[in-house]
Amino acid sequence: MSKKVRRQEAVVFTDLDDGSGVLLHLENKFYYSLNATGSFIWRLLEENEESSEESLLESVIENFEVEEKEAKQDLEEFIEDLNKEGLIKVQ
């Protein structure tokens, strides 16, 4: 895990009252729903122009009751899904 993650500029995030969120990709007009953890990660990406997978993982472990192995696997899958949909750039 040494990749850098950056959100795409053409994506708008809306935080919902229950902690979840919605992404709108302005280019393809698709909506994507995020659970509370996904919204938390997206807010981190908004705060930092570029984040490392390691720093995202550390933040998830610090803020959620989850084992490192499970958090790492879930984060990798989440980043892969966002990347496939063109919502983020991974370098």
Rosetta blueprint (number, residue, H / E / L):
1 M L
2 S L
3 K L
4 K E
5 V E
6 R E
7 R E
8 Q L
9 E L
10 A L
11 V E
12 V E
13 F E
14 T E
15 D E
16 L L
17 D L
18 D L
19 G L
20 S L
21 G E
22 V E
23 L E
24 L E
25 H E
26 L L
27 E L
28 N L
29 K L
30 F E
31 Y E
32 Y E
33 S E
34 L E
35 N L
36 A H
37 T H
38 G H
39 S H
40 F H
41 I H
42 W H
43 R H
44 L H
45 L H
46 E H
47 E H
48 N L
49 E L
50 E L
51 S E
52 S E
53 E H
54 E H
55 S H
56 L H
57 L H
58 E H
59 S H
60 V H
61 I H
62 E H
63 N H
64 F L
65 E L
66 V L
67 E L
68 E H
69 K H
70 E H
71 A H
72 K H
73 Q H
74 D H
75 L H
76 E H
77 E H
78 F H
79 I H
80 E H
81 D H
82 L H
83 N H
84 K H
85 E L
86 G L
87 L L
88 I E
89 K E
90 V E
91 Q L
